Amino acid sequence: MLKLLQEAFPVLGFTQEEKMSLYKATSAVMQFGDMKFKQRPREEQAEADGTAEAEKVHILLIIISNSFSFSVIPRTGKFSLLMF
């Protein structure tokens, strides 16, 4: 399947940079799925359970790590995670 995809890129006119961007975005989505969250004791606020996956995502997507963490964890209200 990957071989067919790699053969299709030049036919569709993708540059090497565009191919790498697609691979990075795909990897970031997969890393985002590995992120774990936990609820703070006696609070309804969630927090990240480790930062390794978040760091990989922000590196792959070239975003600032603090802004990424703040965007996936609501700061007020009940524990909820927005799913994209």
A tleap script that builds the chain and sets N, CA, C and O, in Angstrom:
source leaprc.protein.ff14SB
mol = sequence {
  NMET LEU LYS LEU LEU GLN GLU ALA PHE PRO
  VAL LEU GLY PHE THR GLN GLU GLU LYS MET
  SER LEU TYR LYS ALA THR SER ALA VAL MET
  GLN PHE GLY ASP MET LYS PHE LYS GLN ARG
  PRO ARG GLU GLU GLN ALA GLU ALA ASP GLY
  THR ALA GLU ALA GLU LYS VAL HIE ILE LEU
  LEU ILE ILE ILE SER ASN SER PHE SER PHE
  SER VAL ILE PRO ARG THR GLY LYS PHE SER
  LEU LEU MET CPHE
}
set mol.1.N position { 0.820 -1.189 0.000 }
set mol.1.CA position { 0.000 0.000 0.000 }
set mol.1.C position { 0.872 1.264 0.000 }
set mol.1.O position { 0.601 2.216 -0.731 }
set mol.2.N position { 1.912 1.255 0.824 }
set mol.2.CA position { 2.803 2.405 0.882 }
set mol.2.C position { 3.517 2.606 -0.453 }
set mol.2.O position { 3.735 3.736 -0.889 }
set mol.3.N position { 3.873 1.502 -1.089 }
set mol.3.CA position { 4.550 1.593 -2.382 }
set mol.3.C position { 3.641 2.265 -3.415 }
set mol.3.O position { 4.102 3.093 -4.200 }
set mol.4.N position { 2.358 1.915 -3.417 }
set mol.4.CA position { 1.406 2.541 -4.340 }
set mol.4.C position { 1.269 4.035 -4.054 }
set mol.4.O position { 1.194 4.852 -4.972 }
set mol.5.N position { 1.239 4.376 -2.769 }
set mol.5.CA position { 1.154 5.786 -2.383 }
set mol.5.C position { 2.374 6.550 -2.869 }
set mol.5.O position { 2.248 7.644 -3.420 }
set mol.6.N position { 3.563 5.971 -2.664 }
set mol.6.CA position { 4.792 6.633 -3.093 }
set mol.6.C position { 4.862 6.774 -4.611 }
set mol.6.O position { 5.425 7.747 -5.113 }
set mol.7.N position { 4.311 5.834 -5.333 }
set mol.7.CA position { 4.283 5.932 -6.790 }
set mol.7.C position { 3.265 6.971 -7.261 }
set mol.7.O position { 3.438 7.567 -8.325 }
set mol.8.N position { 2.213 7.191 -6.483 }
set mol.8.CA position { 1.175 8.142 -6.868 }
set mol.8.C position { 1.591 9.597 -6.655 }
set mol.8.O position { 1.120 10.484 -7.367 }
set mol.9.N position { 2.466 9.849 -5.687 }
set mol.9.CA position { 2.870 11.226 -5.402 }
set mol.9.C position { 3.421 11.963 -6.627 }
set mol.9.O position { 2.963 13.072 -6.903 }
set mol.10.N position { 4.369 11.413 -7.369 }
set mol.10.CA position { 4.881 12.145 -8.538 }
set mol.10.C position { 3.810 12.323 -9.625 }
set mol.10.O position { 3.786 13.338 -10.322 }
set mol.11.N position { 2.940 11.339 -9.757 }
set mol.11.CA position { 1.867 11.444 -10.756 }
set mol.11.C position { 0.946 12.614 -10.420 }
set mol.11.O position { 0.468 13.319 -11.308 }
set mol.12.N position { 0.706 12.808 -9.125 }
set mol.12.CA position { -0.166 13.898 -8.674 }
set mol.12.C position { 0.562 15.229 -8.576 }
set mol.12.O position { -0.061 16.255 -8.301 }
set mol.13.N position { 1.874 15.225 -8.797 }
set mol.13.CA position { 2.643 16.465 -8.797 }
set mol.13.C position { 3.114 16.914 -7.429 }
set mol.13.O position { 3.409 18.096 -7.246 }
set mol.14.N position { 3.195 16.016 -6.464 }
set mol.14.CA position { 3.672 16.376 -5.131 }
set mol.14.C position { 5.190 16.536 -5.148 }
set mol.14.O position { 5.901 15.730 -5.749 }
set mol.15.N position { 5.677 17.576 -4.488 }
set mol.15.CA position { 7.118 17.760 -4.339 }
set mol.15.C position { 7.598 16.937 -3.145 }
set mol.15.O position { 6.785 16.436 -2.368 }
set mol.16.N position { 8.900 16.798 -3.000 }
set mol.16.CA position { 9.466 16.068 -1.861 }
set mol.16.C position { 9.062 16.733 -0.547 }
set mol.16.O position { 8.754 16.053 0.431 }
set mol.17.N position { 9.066 18.061 -0.532 }
set mol.17.CA position { 8.680 18.796 0.682 }
set mol.17.C position { 7.217 18.527 1.048 }
set mol.17.O position { 6.894 18.351 2.223 }
set mol.18.N position { 6.340 18.495 0.055 }
set mol.18.CA position { 4.929 18.220 0.307 }
set mol.18.C position { 4.733 16.791 0.821 }
set mol.18.O position { 3.907 16.553 1.703 }
set mol.19.N position { 5.484 15.856 0.275 }
set mol.19.CA position { 5.393 14.470 0.751 }
set mol.19.C position { 5.811 14.383 2.219 }
set mol.19.O position { 5.141 13.733 3.022 }
set mol.20.N position { 6.912 15.033 2.564 }
set mol.20.CA position { 7.372 15.006 3.952 }
set mol.20.C position { 6.362 15.668 4.888 }
set mol.20.O position { 6.163 15.213 6.014 }
set mol.21.N position { 5.728 16.739 4.423 }
set mol.21.CA position { 4.705 17.403 5.238 }
set mol.21.C position { 3.531 16.467 5.504 }
set mol.21.O position { 3.005 16.439 6.617 }
set mol.22.N position { 3.122 15.714 4.513 }
set mol.22.CA position { 2.035 14.747 4.699 }
set mol.22.C position { 2.427 13.655 5.680 }
set mol.22.O position { 1.630 13.278 6.539 }
set mol.23.N position { 3.640 13.148 5.561 }
set mol.23.CA position { 4.104 12.118 6.491 }
set mol.23.C position { 4.180 12.664 7.916 }
set mol.23.O position { 3.813 11.967 8.862 }
set mol.24.N position { 4.649 13.900 8.079 }
set mol.24.CA position { 4.735 14.509 9.406 }
set mol.24.C position { 3.343 14.710 10.012 }
set mol.24.O position { 3.130 14.438 11.194 }
set mol.25.N position { 2.405 15.182 9.201 }
set mol.25.CA position { 1.044 15.392 9.693 }
set mol.25.C position { 0.411 14.067 10.111 }
set mol.25.O position { -0.263 13.995 11.139 }
set mol.26.N position { 0.625 13.028 9.323 }
set mol.26.CA position { 0.094 11.708 9.664 }
set mol.26.C position { 0.704 11.200 10.963 }
set mol.26.O position { -0.003 10.663 11.816 }
set mol.27.N position { 2.001 11.366 11.114 }
set mol.27.CA position { 2.676 10.944 12.336 }
set mol.27.C position { 2.178 11.737 13.542 }
set mol.27.O position { 2.002 11.172 14.621 }
set mol.28.N position { 1.950 13.033 13.369 }
set mol.28.CA position { 1.461 13.867 14.469 }
set mol.28.C position { 0.078 13.412 14.923 }
set mol.28.O position { -0.197 13.369 16.122 }
set mol.29.N position { -0.787 13.074 13.980 }
set mol.29.CA position { -2.130 12.590 14.333 }
set mol.29.C position { -2.026 11.280 15.120 }
set mol.29.O position { -2.751 11.077 16.094 }
set mol.30.N position { -1.133 10.406 14.698 }
set mol.30.CA position { -0.947 9.139 15.407 }
set mol.30.C position { -0.392 9.375 16.812 }
set mol.30.O position { -0.822 8.713 17.757 }
set mol.31.N position { 0.555 10.305 16.968 }
set mol.31.CA position { 1.104 10.628 18.283 }
set mol.31.C position { 0.041 11.275 19.166 }
set mol.31.O position { -0.020 11.005 20.366 }
set mol.32.N position { -0.798 12.127 18.575 }
set mol.32.CA position { -1.867 12.773 19.332 }
set mol.32.C position { -2.808 11.721 19.907 }
set mol.32.O position { -3.310 11.878 21.020 }
set mol.33.N position { -3.047 10.657 19.159 }
set mol.33.CA position { -3.896 9.579 19.643 }
set mol.33.C position { -3.292 8.820 20.808 }
set mol.33.O position { -4.017 8.163 21.555 }
set mol.34.N position { -1.980 8.894 20.982 }
set mol.34.CA position { -1.299 8.214 22.086 }
set mol.34.C position { -1.250 9.047 23.362 }
set mol.34.O position { -0.842 8.548 24.411 }
set mol.35.N position { -1.665 10.313 23.281 }
set mol.35.CA position { -1.621 11.169 24.467 }
set mol.35.C position { -2.599 10.662 25.513 }
set mol.35.O position { -3.692 10.200 25.186 }
set mol.36.N position { -2.193 10.752 26.786 }
set mol.36.CA position { -3.036 10.314 27.887 }
set mol.36.C position { -3.281 11.498 28.814 }
set mol.36.O position { -2.423 12.363 28.988 }
set mol.37.N position { -4.469 11.515 29.401 }
set mol.37.CA position { -4.860 12.584 30.302 }
set mol.37.C position { -5.365 11.977 31.599 }
set mol.37.O position { -5.868 10.853 31.616 }
set mol.38.N position { -5.228 12.720 32.678 }
set mol.38.CA position { -5.747 12.271 33.969 }
set mol.38.C position { -6.460 13.439 34.635 }
set mol.38.O position { -6.176 14.606 34.368 }
set mol.39.N position { -7.393 13.084 35.507 }
set mol.39.CA position { -8.150 14.104 36.224 }
set mol.39.C position { -7.413 14.434 37.505 }
set mol.39.O position { -6.936 13.538 38.203 }
set mol.40.N position { -7.318 15.717 37.816 }
set mol.40.CA position { -6.666 16.142 39.044 }
set mol.40.C position { -7.510 15.690 40.240 }
set mol.40.O position { -8.739 15.694 40.172 }
set mol.41.N position { -6.849 15.301 41.331 }
set mol.41.CA position { -7.607 14.881 42.514 }
set mol.41.C position { -8.497 16.008 43.039 }
set mol.41.O position { -8.069 17.159 43.129 }
set mol.42.N position { -9.717 15.667 43.378 }
set mol.42.CA position { -10.708 16.592 43.958 }
set mol.42.C position { -11.019 17.786 43.054 }
set mol.42.O position { -11.499 18.811 43.538 }
set mol.43.N position { -10.758 17.671 41.774 }
set mol.43.CA position { -11.059 18.742 40.827 }
set mol.43.C position { -11.685 18.136 39.583 }
set mol.43.O position { -11.607 16.929 39.354 }
set mol.44.N position { -12.297 18.982 38.797 }
set mol.44.CA position { -12.851 18.529 37.528 }
set mol.44.C position { -11.932 18.880 36.371 }
set mol.44.O position { -12.290 18.707 35.206 }
set mol.45.N position { -10.750 19.373 36.698 }
set mol.45.CA position { -9.776 19.783 35.686 }
set mol.45.C position { -8.907 18.602 35.273 }
set mol.45.O position { -8.526 17.782 36.108 }
set mol.46.N position { -8.600 18.518 34.000 }
set mol.46.CA position { -7.723 17.455 33.493 }
set mol.46.C position { -6.323 18.006 33.291 }
set mol.46.O position { -6.120 19.214 33.166 }
set mol.47.N position { -5.370 17.098 33.260 }
set mol.47.CA position { -4.000 17.471 32.955 }
set mol.47.C position { -3.360 16.343 32.160 }
set mol.47.O position { -3.795 15.194 32.224 }
set mol.48.N position { -2.345 16.680 31.428 }
set mol.48.CA position { -1.654 15.670 30.629 }
set mol.48.C position { -0.933 14.696 31.552 }
set mol.48.O position { -0.333 15.096 32.549 }
set mol.49.N position { -0.999 13.431 31.211 }
set mol.49.CA position { -0.307 12.389 31.973 }
set mol.49.C position { 0.999 12.081 31.250 }
set mol.49.O position { 1.115 11.064 30.567 }
set mol.50.N position { 1.969 12.959 31.403 }
set mol.50.CA position { 3.238 12.848 30.688 }
set mol.50.C position { 3.246 13.802 29.500 }
set mol.50.O position { 2.195 14.202 29.000 }
set mol.51.N position { 4.448 14.158 29.060 }
set mol.51.CA position { 4.552 15.149 27.987 }
set mol.51.C position { 5.255 14.627 26.734 }
set mol.51.O position { 5.407 15.367 25.763 }
set mol.52.N position { 5.681 13.380 26.742 }
set mol.52.CA position { 6.469 12.861 25.616 }
set mol.52.C position { 5.700 12.934 24.297 }
set mol.52.O position { 6.233 13.397 23.288 }
set mol.53.N position { 4.447 12.477 24.306 }
set mol.53.CA position { 3.669 12.493 23.070 }
set mol.53.C position { 3.373 13.916 22.616 }
set mol.53.O position { 3.449 14.219 21.425 }
set mol.54.N position { 3.036 14.795 23.564 }
set mol.54.CA position { 2.748 16.192 23.217 }
set mol.54.C position { 3.976 16.863 22.609 }
set mol.54.O position { 3.852 17.647 21.668 }
set mol.55.N position { 5.150 16.563 23.136 }
set mol.55.CA position { 6.377 17.148 22.590 }
set mol.55.C position { 6.618 16.676 21.158 }
set mol.55.O position { 7.048 17.458 20.310 }
set mol.56.N position { 6.344 15.412 20.889 }
set mol.56.CA position { 6.504 14.897 19.530 }
set mol.56.C position { 5.540 15.582 18.578 }
set mol.56.O position { 5.911 15.930 17.457 }
set mol.57.N position { 4.285 15.780 19.024 }
set mol.57.CA position { 3.281 16.427 18.180 }
set mol.57.C position { 3.687 17.855 17.870 }
set mol.57.O position { 3.632 18.272 16.713 }
set mol.58.N position { 4.092 18.609 18.872 }
set mol.58.CA position { 4.417 20.019 18.605 }
set mol.58.C position { 5.668 20.152 17.757 }
set mol.58.O position { 5.799 21.129 17.020 }
set mol.59.N position { 6.587 19.209 17.836 }
set mol.59.CA position { 7.767 19.250 16.962 }
set mol.59.C position { 7.364 18.949 15.516 }
set mol.59.O position { 7.796 19.629 14.586 }
set mol.60.N position { 6.529 17.916 15.343 }
set mol.60.CA position { 6.112 17.539 13.988 }
set mol.60.C position { 5.277 18.624 13.315 }
set mol.60.O position { 5.398 18.849 12.110 }
set mol.61.N position { 4.430 19.296 14.092 }
set mol.61.CA position { 3.556 20.323 13.518 }
set mol.61.C position { 4.155 21.720 13.599 }
set mol.61.O position { 3.550 22.682 13.126 }
set mol.62.N position { 5.332 21.839 14.190 }
set mol.62.CA position { 6.038 23.107 14.346 }
set mol.62.C position { 5.141 24.143 15.035 }
set mol.62.O position { 4.866 25.215 14.497 }
set mol.63.N position { 4.701 23.785 16.234 }
set mol.63.CA position { 3.903 24.708 17.039 }
set mol.63.C position { 4.545 24.841 18.408 }
set mol.63.O position { 5.371 24.013 18.793 }
set mol.64.N position { 4.175 25.867 19.137 }
set mol.64.CA position { 4.722 26.117 20.465 }
set mol.64.C position { 4.062 25.141 21.441 }
set mol.64.O position { 2.837 25.017 21.469 }
set mol.65.N position { 4.874 24.455 22.235 }
set mol.65.CA position { 4.356 23.385 23.086 }
set mol.65.C position { 3.322 23.870 24.095 }
set mol.65.O position { 2.318 23.190 24.306 }
set mol.66.N position { 3.535 25.020 24.724 }
set mol.66.CA position { 2.574 25.505 25.710 }
set mol.66.C position { 1.223 25.797 25.080 }
set mol.66.O position { 0.185 25.475 25.658 }
set mol.67.N position { 1.226 26.403 23.904 }
set mol.67.CA position { -0.050 26.711 23.265 }
set mol.67.C position { -0.772 25.438 22.847 }
set mol.67.O position { -2.002 25.390 22.873 }
set mol.68.N position { -0.022 24.400 22.460 }
set mol.68.CA position { -0.648 23.132 22.100 }
set mol.68.C position { -1.302 22.500 23.322 }
set mol.68.O position { -2.448 22.055 23.252 }
set mol.69.N position { -0.584 22.459 24.440 }
set mol.69.CA position { -1.134 21.854 25.657 }
set mol.69.C position { -2.371 22.606 26.133 }
set mol.69.O position { -3.353 21.985 26.539 }
set mol.70.N position { -2.334 23.921 26.087 }
set mol.70.CA position { -3.492 24.699 26.514 }
set mol.70.C position { -4.683 24.499 25.588 }
set mol.70.O position { -5.828 24.600 26.029 }
set mol.71.N position { -4.437 24.221 24.325 }
set mol.71.CA position { -5.546 24.098 23.378 }
set mol.71.C position { -6.289 22.768 23.490 }
set mol.71.O position { -7.447 22.687 23.081 }
set mol.72.N position { -5.667 21.735 24.025 }
set mol.72.CA position { -6.347 20.442 24.118 }
set mol.72.C position { -6.948 20.170 25.489 }
set mol.72.O position { -7.713 19.219 25.649 }
set mol.73.N position { -6.612 20.995 26.486 }
set mol.73.CA position { -7.163 20.793 27.825 }
set mol.73.C position { -7.976 22.028 28.209 }
set mol.73.O position { -7.410 23.107 28.381 }
set mol.74.N position { -9.297 21.883 28.344 }
set mol.74.CA position { -10.114 23.015 28.769 }
set mol.74.C position { -9.684 23.495 30.152 }
set mol.74.O position { -9.374 22.677 31.019 }
set mol.75.N position { -9.662 24.801 30.370 }
set mol.75.CA position { -9.174 25.364 31.624 }
set mol.75.C position { -10.268 25.545 32.667 }
set mol.75.O position { -9.952 25.715 33.844 }
set mol.76.N position { -11.532 25.516 32.287 }
set mol.76.CA position { -12.608 25.688 33.253 }
set mol.76.C position { -13.704 24.685 32.955 }
set mol.76.O position { -13.746 24.086 31.881 }
set mol.77.N position { -14.575 24.515 33.908 }
set mol.77.CA position { -15.716 23.635 33.686 }
set mol.77.C position { -15.373 22.177 33.915 }
set mol.77.O position { -14.308 21.840 34.431 }
set mol.78.N position { -16.287 21.335 33.525 }
set mol.78.CA position { -16.125 19.905 33.720 }
set mol.78.C position { -15.079 19.339 32.786 }
set mol.78.O position { -14.759 19.925 31.752 }
set mol.79.N position { -14.555 18.192 33.166 }
set mol.79.CA position { -13.545 17.509 32.352 }
set mol.79.C position { -14.173 17.105 31.028 }
set mol.79.O position { -15.146 16.352 30.986 }
set mol.80.N position { -13.607 17.611 29.964 }
set mol.80.CA position { -14.042 17.191 28.634 }
set mol.80.C position { -12.885 17.446 27.687 }
set mol.80.O position { -12.113 18.389 27.864 }
set mol.81.N position { -12.778 16.611 26.700 }
set mol.81.CA position { -11.705 16.742 25.718 }
set mol.81.C position { -12.348 16.875 24.358 }
set mol.81.O position { -13.125 16.018 23.937 }
set mol.82.N position { -12.023 17.943 23.680 }
set mol.82.CA position { -12.557 18.133 22.346 }
set mol.82.C position { -11.884 17.169 21.403 }
set mol.82.O position { -10.655 17.115 21.341 }
set mol.83.N position { -12.665 16.409 20.672 }
set mol.83.CA position { -12.120 15.463 19.722 }
set mol.83.C position { -12.227 16.075 18.330 }
set mol.83.O position { -13.279 16.599 17.964 }
set mol.84.N position { -11.174 16.014 17.570 }
set mol.84.CA position { -11.145 16.595 16.237 }
set mol.84.C position { -11.441 15.539 15.220 }
set mol.84.O position { -11.465 15.824 14.023 }
savepdb mol mol.pdb
quit
